Amino acid sequence: MASVTVRVDESTKERAAQIAEDFGFDLSSVTRAFYRQIVRENRIPLNLSYREPNRESIEALHEAEHIAERGTSRFANADEMFEVLDI
């Protein structure tokens, strides 16, 4: 067996330990299971995503809502759209 040392702040460790314990595990068991899953799937099984849309997406959503409320598009025609897109 090999040993692995992981440095993490105390608060994160305590919170993670509580979640693991809720499932009947300790942090060492969860870590071993995570390593086995990496090997089994030949990838790092993490979901790296934003919980909420970023600022640009939120602004685009607000713009779309405004357009829908007005009942008109942002541009009068395709030429205006392409001018803004700089194509």
C-alpha positions, -999 to +999 in steps of 0.1 A: +000+000+000+011+036-007+003+066+014-011+099+001-010+132+020-036+158+011-034+194+024-068+211+028-081+237+052-097+225+084-132+237+075-133+219+042-120+187+058-146+188+085-175+195+060-163+167+037-159+143+066-195+150+077-208+143+042-188+111+040-200+100+074-236+107+064-231+080+037-213+057+061-178+063+049-146+080+062-124+103+041-098+076+035-125+053+020-139+080-001-104+089-014-097+053-022-130+050-041-122+082-060-088+069-071-104+036-082-130+055-102-103+075-119-086+042-130-118+025-139-131+054-161-097+065-173-106+101-165-110+125-136-146+122-126-153+157-116-181+181-128-164+214-132-191+239-139-206+271-126-235+267-104-251+298-119-247+314-153-218+338-156-224+376-159-223+376-197-249+348-199-272+366-174-270+398-194-279+379-226-309+363-208-321+397-196-317+410-231-337+381-245-364+387-219-366+423-229-368+415-266-396+390-259-415+416-238-412+442-266-422+416-292-396+429-316-360+419-324-329+439-315-322+445-352-344+459-379-328+436-405-299+411-411-276+438-423-278+456-389-271+424-371-240+417-392-227+452-387-228+447-349-211+413-353-183+428-374-185+400-400 
